[in-house]
Amino acid sequence: MGEIVNNIVLLIILTLGSTTFATRQCAAGPQFCTRNGINYQPGDSVPSLDSCNTCWCNGNVSPPAIVCTKIGCPS
């Protein structure tokens, strides 16, 4: 019986520790991209600065960043 109680206590401690780490990890910085004062969530399309490229908020980096294709615009 004592071993079961010890295992339950250990499981609770590990669970609480994981939750605390995840909370700290998420709170490290902004979780969105900003352009012209507008916030975009990771995965959202973001207006490009020209009319021929496509941009989006890349959430695979920390903090998220706006990335765009690099197609040369026609003259």
C-alpha positions in Angstrom: 0.0 0.0 0.0 2.8 2.4 0.9 4.4 1.9 -2.6 1.1 2.8 -4.3 0.8 6.0 -2.3 4.4 6.9 -3.1 3.8 6.3 -6.8 0.6 8.4 -6.8 2.5 11.3 -5.0 5.3 11.0 -7.5 2.9 11.1 -10.4 1.2 14.3 -9.0 4.5 16.0 -8.5 5.6 15.2 -12.1 2.3 16.4 -13.5 2.4 19.7 -11.6 6.0 20.2 -12.6 5.2 19.6 -16.3 2.3 22.1 -16.1 4.5 24.7 -14.5 7.2 24.3 -17.2 4.6 24.5 -20.0 3.1 27.7 -18.6 6.6 29.3 -18.3 7.5 28.2 -21.8 4.3 29.7 -23.3 4.7 32.9 -21.3 8.2 33.6 -22.6 7.2 36.0 -25.3 4.5 37.1 -27.7 2.7 34.3 -29.4 1.6 36.3 -32.4 3.0 38.4 -35.3 2.4 42.1 -35.7 2.4 44.2 -38.9 1.1 47.7 -39.1 -0.4 47.5 -35.6 -2.4 44.4 -36.4 -1.8 41.1 -34.5 -1.8 37.8 -36.5 -1.9 34.3 -35.0 0.5 31.6 -36.2 -0.7 30.2 -39.5 -2.7 33.4 -40.4 -2.1 35.1 -43.8 -0.4 38.5 -43.5 -0.7 41.2 -46.1 2.6 41.4 -48.1 4.4 44.7 -48.4 4.2 44.3 -52.2 1.4 42.9 -54.4 3.2 39.8 -55.7 4.4 37.8 -52.6 2.5 35.8 -50.0 3.2 36.2 -46.3 2.1 34.4 -43.2 2.8 34.3 -39.4 5.3 31.5 -38.8 4.6 30.0 -35.4 7.4 27.4 -35.8 10.0 29.9 -34.5 10.1 31.7 -31.2 8.9 34.4 -31.1 6.6 33.9 -34.2 7.7 35.9 -37.2 6.2 37.0 -40.5 7.7 35.2 -43.4 7.1 35.8 -47.1 7.8 34.2 -50.4 10.6 35.9 -52.4 9.1 36.1 -55.9 10.5 38.8 -58.0 7.7 41.3 -58.8 7.1 42.1 -62.5 8.1 45.5 -63.6 
